[in-house]
Amino acid sequence: MEEELYINDLIGFLWKKKIWIILIALVGALLGFCYAMFLLKPEYSSSFTLKFDRNVTILPDNDEQVAIGDAITQGTALYEYEVYKNQNLISVYGEILKSRTIHEKIIKEFKLEDEIKSYKDFLENLTISYNQNNGIIKVTFKYKDAKIANDIATKLYEVSKKEFEDMYGMQEIYTISEPNVDTMPTKSSKAMFLVLFGVGFGVIAIVGFYIVFFLDNSIRRTITIISTTNYPVLATISKYNKKSNPSGVIALNDTTSVISENYRVLRTGIEKLLSKNSHKVVLVTSSHEGEGVTTCASNLAVVCAMQGKKTVLVDANLRSGEIATLFDVDNKIGLSEYLAKDIDEAKIVTGTKQDKLSVIVAGETPDNPSELLSSDKMTKLIEKLKGEYDLVIVDGSPLLDITDGLILAGISEEVLVVTSYSETKKDDLELAKNALSNVEANNVSAVFNKFVK
């Protein structure tokens, strides 16, 4: 099951990266085209083909000459002997073609000492292919200059044929094709290099993204949250566009959006938990900063108030509270001032544009936020708010960065852990679960935030 999920996650991840993979492949194709066009030196080949044609044969242990056609009719053994003779002749011819003396002579004659520096370099450009059964041998020489390729092939043809005839003293071979340079050079196909580089870069891109996926243990599926924590996932919230909704309170500004509907689904999940346990206080927290805690808490508070529930949203993130900014209210007197000074509760509760929704802002950042949140005054405030409101939503600090979130978990009745798509790490989620267990936090659930299809 886990292997199947891993493969599905990998395929999904690569599919989301398809534009990048295609772009990288196109860049590779362009580089391949440029390489073939400007950097790759073309090679021209010149070839000639010869055939060993023994019109007569000398029978073994016999001076009588017999025509080949007649000899074949005399039996298989004689025919096999003839093939054997051809094989020997071709082998000899092949050795002549590979002769160091001939090669050095040709290099010197065409003054190619600076370019073909050794006998080995000459052999690398020379290709000899033959069929020993039918006596055909083909010789090809490749070079970056068409004329030189043809000149060297022609010289090889003349010298090797003469050497062979001098050795055997008879005309044993005839020419099928004389040296002729190909009009289309090899190693210059732009289309071939375009495809090869494109495919190669595409494969490299896929492998690279696979390595990124393999090394990254971020959460991408709700089932991973469940398998890691055993927490129920109450809703999946789609990622929103900050340009179109800069405030982040989408449920207040765009009530018909898909994301607003996502928060209504979350509200339904929260309602079931609260009614089951007769609870009112919900802490919204996460593993680390930036996973969308304040956004989730604010939108959840809005949709709950829209349903007619008298709701208060408490910004308990005393170090970097954002509720005042999101709801455009004053942040001068808030929770930190209430906990540190003798201020009446009524002075820190502020109404909002949404009917039945009030907020308590964080206030000025204190020197000792953890001590203030763990004080009896904070516990008494939560108890008092429970008596005045249908629902108390606490926007809390992360669980792993500082201790504030764990303090709040201890005085809350429900804990909602925000898990952000492709941001929250599986290891961090496990650590957050352990931290909540250590403070004996009960009724913990999760929401999958910033989801991207």
C-alpha positions in Angstrom: 0.0 0.0 0.0 2.8 2.5 1.0 4.7 1.6 -2.2 1.6 2.3 -4.3 1.1 5.6 -2.6 4.7 6.5 -3.1 4.5 5.8 -6.9 1.2 7.7 -7.1 2.8 10.6 -5.3 5.8 10.5 -7.6 3.7 10.4 -10.7 1.6 13.3 -9.4 4.7 15.3 -8.5 6.3 14.8 -12.0 3.1 15.6 -13.7 3.0 19.0 -11.9 6.5 19.6 -13.1 5.7 18.7 -16.7 6.1 22.3 -17.9 9.6 22.5 -16.4 10.5 19.1 -17.9 9.2 20.2 -21.3 11.1 23.5 -21.1 14.3 21.7 -20.1 13.9 19.3 -23.0 13.3 22.1 -25.4 16.5 23.9 -24.1 18.3 20.6 -24.7 17.0 20.3 -28.2 18.1 23.9 -28.9 21.5 23.2 -27.6 21.7 20.0 -29.7 20.8 22.0 -32.8 23.3 24.7 -32.1 26.0 22.0 -31.4 25.3 20.4 -34.7 25.2 23.7 -36.5 28.2 25.5 -35.1 30.5 23.2 -33.1 30.3 19.7 -34.7 32.7 19.1 -37.5 31.1 17.1 -40.3 32.8 14.0 -41.7 32.6 12.9 -45.3 33.0 9.3 -46.3 34.4 7.9 -49.5 34.0 4.1 -50.2 35.0 1.6 -52.8 33.9 -2.0 -53.1 35.8 -5.0 -54.6 34.9 -8.6 -55.4 37.1 -11.6 -55.6 36.3 -13.4 -58.8 38.2 -16.6 -59.4 37.1 -17.6 -62.9 39.2 -20.7 -62.7 40.5 -22.8 -59.9 43.3 -25.2 -59.4 42.1 -28.5 -58.0 44.0 -29.7 -54.9 46.9 -32.0 -55.8 46.1 -31.5 -59.5 47.4 -29.2 -62.2 44.2 -29.3 -64.1 42.3 -26.0 -64.3 38.5 -26.3 -64.0 35.9 -23.6 -64.4 34.3 -22.5 -61.2 30.8 -23.5 -62.3 32.0 -26.9 -63.3 34.0 -27.2 -60.1 30.9 -26.6 -58.0 29.0 -29.3 -59.8 31.8 -31.7 -58.9 30.9 -31.7 -55.2 30.4 -29.7 -52.0 34.0 -30.4 -50.9 35.4 -28.6 -53.9 33.0 -25.6 -53.4 34.0 -25.4 -49.8 37.6 -25.3 -50.8 36.9 -22.4 -53.1 35.2 -20.5 -50.3 38.2 -21.2 -48.1 40.5 -19.8 -50.8 38.4 -16.6 -51.0 38.5 -16.2 -47.2 42.3 -16.4 -47.3 42.5 -13.8 -50.2 40.2 -11.4 -48.4 42.2 -11.7 -45.2 45.4 -10.9 -47.1 43.7 -8.0 -48.7 42.5 -6.7 -45.4 46.1 -6.8 -44.0 47.3 -4.9 -47.0 44.7 -2.2 -46.3 45.9 -1.9 -42.7 49.5 -1.7 -43.6 51.3 0.9 -41.6 53.7 1.5 -44.5 50.9 2.3 -46.9 49.2 4.6 -44.4 52.3 6.6 -43.5 53.1 6.9 -47.2 49.6 8.3 -47.9 49.8 10.7 -44.9 53.1 12.0 -46.2 51.9 12.3 -49.8 48.9 14.5 -48.8 50.9 16.4 -46.1 48.5 15.5 -43.3 51.1 15.0 -40.6 49.7 17.8 -38.4 46.1 16.4 -38.6 46.6 12.7 -38.8 49.3 12.4 -36.3 49.7 8.6 -36.0 48.9 5.3 -37.6 46.2 4.8 -34.9 44.4 8.0 -36.0 44.5 6.8 -39.6 42.9 3.4 -38.6 40.2 5.1 -36.6 39.0 6.8 -39.8 39.2 3.5 -41.8 36.4 1.0 -41.9 36.9 -2.4 -43.7 33.8 -4.7 -44.0 33.6 -7.9 -45.9 31.6 -11.0 -46.6 34.0 -13.9 -46.9 31.4 -16.2 -48.4 30.7 -14.2 -51.5 34.1 -12.5 -51.7 33.0 -8.9 -51.4 35.0 -6.3 -49.5 34.0 -2.7 -48.8 36.5 0.0 -47.7 35.4 3.4 -46.3 37.5 6.3 -45.2 36.0 9.2 -43.3 37.5 12.7 -43.0 36.3 16.2 -42.3 37.3 17.3 -45.8 35.4 15.7 -48.7 38.2 16.0 -51.2 40.8 14.6 -48.8 38.5 11.7 -47.9 38.1 10.9 -51.6 41.8 11.3 -52.4 42.8 9.0 -49.6 40.2 6.4 -50.5 41.3 6.6 -54.1 45.0 6.2 -53.1 44.1 3.2 -50.9 42.2 1.6 -53.7 45.1 2.0 -56.2 47.9 1.0 -53.9 46.2 -1.9 -52.2 45.0 -3.4 -55.5 48.4 -3.1 -57.0 50.1 -4.6 -54.0 47.7 -7.5 -54.0 48.1 -8.2 -57.7 51.9 -8.0 -57.4 51.8 -10.6 -54.6 49.6 -13.1 -56.5 50.7 -12.2 -60.0 47.2 -12.5 -61.4 43.9 -10.6 -61.6 41.9 -12.1 -58.7 39.6 -9.2 -58.1 37.4 -6.7 -60.0 35.9 -3.4 -58.9 32.2 -3.1 -58.1 32.4 0.6 -57.2 35.3 3.0 -57.3 36.0 5.6 -54.6 33.2 8.2 -54.4 32.6 10.7 -51.7 29.1 10.9 -50.1 27.3 14.1 -50.8 25.7 14.1 -47.3 28.4 14.3 -44.6 28.0 12.1 -41.5 27.8 13.5 -38.0 26.0 16.6 -39.3 22.3 15.7 -38.9 20.8 18.6 -37.0 17.5 16.7 -36.5 19.3 13.8 -35.0 21.2 15.9 -32.4 18.1 18.0 -31.8 16.2 14.8 -30.8 19.1 13.2 -28.9 19.8 16.4 -26.8 16.1 17.0 -26.3 15.4 13.5 -25.0 18.6 13.5 -23.0 17.8 16.7 -21.2 14.3 15.6 -20.7 15.5 12.4 -19.0 18.0 14.4 -16.9 15.1 16.7 -15.8 13.0 13.7 -14.8 15.9 12.2 -12.8 16.6 15.5 -11.2 13.0 16.0 -10.1 12.9 12.4 -8.9 15.9 13.1 -6.6 14.2 16.3 -5.3 11.1 14.2 -4.6 13.1 11.4 -3.0 14.9 13.8 -0.7 11.8 15.9 0.1 9.5 14.3 2.8 6.9 17.1 2.7 3.2 16.2 3.0 1.3 16.0 -0.3 -1.7 13.7 0.5 -4.3 13.6 3.3 -3.6 9.9 3.7 0.0 10.8 4.7 -1.3 13.0 7.5 -3.6 10.2 8.8 -0.9 7.5 8.6 1.6 9.8 10.4 -0.6 11.1 13.2 -3.9 9.1 13.2 -5.6 12.5 13.3 -8.9 12.9 11.4 -8.5 15.4 8.5 -11.6 17.6 8.7 -11.1 19.5 5.4 -8.8 20.3 2.5 -8.3 24.0 1.8 -7.2 25.0 -1.7 -4.4 27.4 -2.1 -5.6 31.0 -2.6 -4.3 33.7 -4.8 -2.8 36.5 -2.6 -3.1 39.0 -5.5 -6.8 38.6 -5.7 -7.3 38.2 -2.0 -4.5 40.1 -0.3 -6.2 40.1 3.1 -6.5 36.4 3.4 -10.0 36.5 4.9 -11.6 35.0 1.7 -14.7 33.8 3.5 -15.5 37.5 4.3 -14.5 39.0 1.0 -15.6 36.3 -1.5 -18.4 34.2 0.0 -19.1 32.2 -3.2 -15.5 31.1 -3.8 -14.4 27.5 -3.7 -12.1 28.3 -0.8 -15.0 29.7 1.2 -16.8 26.5 0.6 -13.8 24.6 1.8 -14.0 26.5 5.1 -17.7 25.6 5.3 -16.7 22.0 5.1 -14.2 22.6 7.9 -16.9 24.3 9.9 -19.1 21.2 9.6 -16.2 19.0 10.8 -15.6 21.3 13.8 -19.3 21.3 14.6 -19.5 17.6 14.9 -16.5 17.5 17.2 -17.9 20.3 19.4 -21.4 18.9 19.7 -20.1 15.5 20.5 -17.9 16.7 23.4 -19.9 19.8 24.4 -16.8 21.9 23.7 -16.4 25.5 22.7 -12.7 26.3 22.6 -10.7 25.5 19.5 -7.0 26.1 19.2 -5.6 26.5 15.7 -1.9 25.8 15.4 0.8 24.1 13.3 4.3 22.7 13.3 6.1 25.8 12.1 5.4 29.4 11.1 4.0 30.1 7.6 1.7 27.1 7.3 -1.5 29.2 7.3 -2.7 29.2 10.9 -4.0 32.7 11.1 -5.7 32.4 7.7 -7.4 29.2 8.7 -8.5 30.6 12.1 -9.8 33.8 10.6 -11.8 32.2 7.8 -13.2 29.5 10.2 -14.3 32.2 12.6 -16.1 34.1 9.8 -18.0 31.1 8.4 -19.0 30.1 11.9 -20.3 33.6 12.6 -22.2 33.5 9.3 -24.0 30.5 10.5 -25.3 32.5 13.4 -22.9 31.4 16.1 -21.7 34.1 18.4 -17.9 33.8 17.8 -14.8 35.4 19.2 -11.4 35.0 17.6 -8.5 35.4 20.0 -5.1 36.3 18.6 -2.9 34.4 21.1 0.2 34.7 18.9 1.7 37.5 21.1 5.0 37.5 19.2 3.7 38.2 15.7 -0.1 38.5 15.8 -1.8 39.4 12.5 -5.6 39.4 13.4 -5.6 43.2 13.7 -4.2 43.6 10.2 -6.6 41.1 8.6 -9.7 42.6 10.2 -8.4 46.2 10.0 -8.8 47.0 13.7 -6.6 48.8 16.3 -3.8 46.7 17.8 -2.9 49.1 20.7 -4.8 47.3 23.4 -5.0 43.6 23.1 -4.4 40.3 24.9 -0.9 41.1 26.0 -2.1 44.3 27.7 -5.0 42.4 29.4 -2.7 39.7 30.7 0.1 42.1 31.9 -2.0 45.0 33.3 -5.3 45.6 35.1 -7.5 46.1 32.1 -11.2 45.2 31.8 -12.1 42.4 29.3 -14.6 44.6 27.5 -11.8 47.0 26.4 -10.0 44.3 24.4 -13.0 42.8 22.5 -13.5 44.5 19.2 -16.4 44.0 16.7 -15.8 43.3 13.0 -17.6 43.8 9.7 -19.0 40.3 10.1 -22.1 40.1 12.3 -21.7 38.0 15.4 -17.9 37.9 15.1 -15.6 39.7 17.6 -11.9 39.6 17.8 -9.3 40.0 20.6 -6.1 41.3 19.0 -2.6 40.3 20.2 -1.6 43.8 21.3 2.0 45.0 21.7 4.7 42.3 21.8 5.5 41.6 25.5 8.9 40.6 26.9 7.5 37.4 28.4 4.7 36.0 26.2 5.1 32.4 27.4 4.7 33.4 31.0 1.6 35.6 30.2 -0.1 32.7 28.3 0.6 30.2 31.1 -0.9 32.5 33.8 -4.1 31.9 35.6 -5.5 35.1 34.1 -5.3 33.5 30.6 -7.1 30.4 31.8 -9.8 32.5 33.5 -10.2 34.6 30.3 -10.8 31.5 28.2 -13.4 30.3 30.8 -15.1 33.6 30.8 -15.3 33.7 27.0 -16.8 30.2 27.0 -19.7 31.6 29.0 -20.2 34.6 26.7 -19.8 33.1 23.2 -21.0 30.0 21.3 -17.5 29.5 20.0 -14.0 30.6 21.0 -11.3 30.2 18.3 -7.7 30.7 19.4 -5.1 31.7 16.8 -2.0 30.1 18.4 1.7 30.0 17.9 3.5 27.0 16.2 4.1 23.9 18.3 7.8 23.3 17.5 9.3 26.8 17.2 8.3 28.1 20.7 6.5 26.8 23.8 3.5 29.1 23.4 1.5 26.8 21.2 1.8 23.9 23.7 0.7 26.1 26.6 -2.4 27.0 24.7 -3.1 23.4 23.7 -3.2 22.6 27.4 -6.1 25.0 28.1 -8.0 24.4 24.8 -10.8 21.8 24.3 -10.1 21.0 20.7 -6.8 21.4 18.8 -6.7 21.9 15.0 -3.3 21.3 13.5 -2.8 23.1 10.2 -0.8 21.0 7.7 0.4 22.8 4.6 0.7 21.0 1.2 4.3 20.5 0.1 5.5 22.7 3.1 4.9 20.7 6.2 7.5 18.0 6.7 6.4 14.5 7.7 9.1 14.4 10.4 7.9 17.8 11.8 4.3 16.6 11.9 5.4 13.5 13.9 7.3 15.8 16.3 4.2 18.0 16.7 2.1 15.0 17.5 4.6 13.9 20.2 4.7 17.4 21.6 0.9 17.5 21.9 0.9 14.0 23.5 3.4 15.2 26.1 1.1 18.0 27.2 -1.9 15.6 27.1 -3.7 17.5 24.5 -6.9 15.7 23.6 -9.3 15.8 20.6 -6.7 16.7 18.0 -7.6 16.9 14.4 -6.0 18.3 11.2 -6.7 20.5 8.2 -4.9 20.1 4.9 -4.1 23.7 3.8 -2.8 25.3 0.6 -3.6 22.3 -1.5 -2.7 22.4 -5.2 -4.3 19.9 -7.6 
